[in-house]
Amino acid sequence: MSKINEITNQYVELQNKKRELEKLENDFKDNSRLYVLNPDGSIREKRFVDEWMPLFDGQVLTQGNLFGSEEQAELEAKRRVLLYKIKEFRNFRNDGWLPQFTINSKKFYLEWDESKKDIIVSSAVYNNPFNIFGYFKSIGHAEEAASIFKDEIIKLFVKGEIYEIY
């Protein structure tokens, strides 16, 4: 009986994915100008054409590189550059250290404090939130990152437009 349930669940999952793709296709047709974020960070405007759907689905859409406006694509390109810079800084400062997701394993991360309207450093010991900027081994390195990247983080992630990636 469990095999039947498993196959039924897979069928339901596939039907949901099919509905999502149909919705995306309709969104594309409604918004015939689409913007592709290329691997080099450049942006290319495309018009929706039915025969392009397999390309968008297989190569661009599933990588999160298709946007409804040029501004959204530009913002995402800038965000990715900042994420790379923070990752390189973090990896250099952590010097090979990798966070452990076990109880009593302290690590530090950056977050937005709405009450202070500022980027702050928090620590994780028991709960391990997944955060976009990763973990730092020491509070000092996390504070240094907050100081260096604060303005860009606020501009691109806090004040940056919230948008839907197709």
C-alpha positions in Angstrom: 0.0 0.0 0.0 2.9 2.4 0.7 4.1 2.1 -2.9 0.6 3.2 -4.1 0.8 6.2 -1.8 4.3 7.0 -3.0 3.2 6.9 -6.6 0.1 9.0 -5.8 2.2 11.6 -4.1 4.6 11.7 -7.0 1.6 12.2 -9.4 0.2 15.0 -7.3 3.7 16.7 -7.1 4.0 16.5 -10.9 0.5 17.9 -11.4 1.5 20.9 -9.1 4.7 21.5 -11.1 2.7 21.4 -14.3 0.3 24.0 -13.0 3.2 26.2 -11.9 4.8 26.0 -15.4 1.5 26.8 -17.0 1.1 29.8 -14.8 4.6 31.0 -15.6 4.0 30.6 -19.3 0.8 32.7 -19.0 2.8 35.3 -17.0 5.4 35.4 -19.8 2.7 35.9 -22.4 1.1 38.7 -20.4 4.5 40.4 -19.9 6.0 39.8 -23.3 9.3 41.7 -22.5 11.5 39.6 -20.3 15.1 40.2 -19.1 17.7 37.5 -18.9 20.6 37.9 -16.5 23.7 36.4 -18.2 26.5 34.7 -16.4 28.8 37.7 -16.9 26.2 40.0 -15.2 25.0 41.6 -18.5 21.3 41.8 -19.2 19.6 40.9 -22.4 16.0 41.7 -23.3 14.0 39.0 -24.8 10.5 38.9 -26.1 8.4 35.9 -25.2 7.9 33.5 -28.1 6.3 30.1 -27.6 9.2 28.2 -29.1 11.6 29.8 -26.5 9.7 28.3 -23.5 11.8 25.1 -23.4 15.0 27.2 -23.4 13.7 29.5 -20.6 12.4 26.5 -18.6 15.5 24.4 -19.0 18.3 26.9 -18.8 17.3 30.4 -17.7 14.1 30.0 -15.6 15.4 27.2 -13.4 18.6 29.1 -12.6 16.6 32.2 -11.4 17.9 34.3 -14.3 14.6 35.5 -15.8 13.1 38.8 -14.7 10.0 40.9 -15.5 12.0 44.2 -15.7 15.5 45.4 -16.5 15.6 47.0 -13.1 15.0 43.7 -11.3 17.7 42.0 -13.3 20.2 44.8 -12.6 19.4 44.6 -8.9 19.9 40.9 -8.8 23.2 41.2 -10.7 24.4 43.7 -8.1 23.2 41.5 -5.2 25.1 38.5 -6.6 28.3 40.6 -6.9 27.9 41.7 -3.2 27.2 38.1 -2.1 30.4 37.0 -3.8 32.5 39.8 -2.2 31.1 38.9 1.3 31.8 35.2 0.7 35.4 35.9 -0.3 35.9 38.1 2.7 34.3 35.6 5.0 36.3 32.7 3.6 39.5 34.6 4.0 38.8 35.7 7.6 37.5 32.2 8.6 40.8 30.7 7.3 39.3 27.3 6.5 36.9 27.2 9.4 33.4 25.9 8.6 30.4 26.3 10.8 29.1 23.2 12.6 25.4 22.9 12.9 25.4 21.1 16.3 24.3 22.3 19.7 26.8 24.5 21.5 28.6 25.4 18.3 28.8 29.2 18.3 29.0 31.1 15.0 28.2 34.7 14.0 26.1 36.2 11.2 24.8 39.5 9.9 21.2 40.5 10.1 19.0 43.6 9.8 17.7 45.0 13.1 14.5 46.9 12.2 14.3 48.7 15.6 17.9 50.0 15.2 17.7 50.4 11.5 21.1 48.9 11.2 23.1 45.8 10.3 24.0 43.9 13.5 26.0 40.8 14.4 24.1 38.0 16.0 25.3 34.6 17.2 23.8 31.1 16.7 24.4 28.4 19.2 21.2 26.3 19.6 19.2 27.4 16.6 20.9 27.5 13.2 19.2 30.0 11.0 20.1 29.8 7.3 21.2 33.2 6.3 22.2 34.7 3.0 25.6 36.0 4.1 26.9 32.9 5.8 28.6 32.4 9.2 31.8 33.9 10.7 34.1 32.1 13.1 34.6 35.2 15.3 32.5 38.2 16.3 35.3 40.5 15.3 35.3 39.3 11.7 31.5 39.5 11.5 31.6 43.1 12.9 34.3 43.9 10.4 32.2 42.6 7.5 29.2 44.5 8.8 31.3 47.7 8.8 32.7 47.2 5.3 29.6 46.0 3.6 26.8 47.8 5.6 25.9 50.4 3.0 25.8 48.0 0.1 23.7 45.5 2.1 21.2 48.2 3.1 21.0 49.5 -0.4 20.7 46.2 -2.2 18.9 43.9 0.3 17.1 46.2 2.8 16.0 49.0 0.6 16.2 47.1 -2.7 13.0 46.2 -4.3 11.4 43.0 -3.4 10.6 41.2 -6.6 9.6 37.8 -7.9 12.1 35.9 -9.9 10.1 34.0 -12.5 
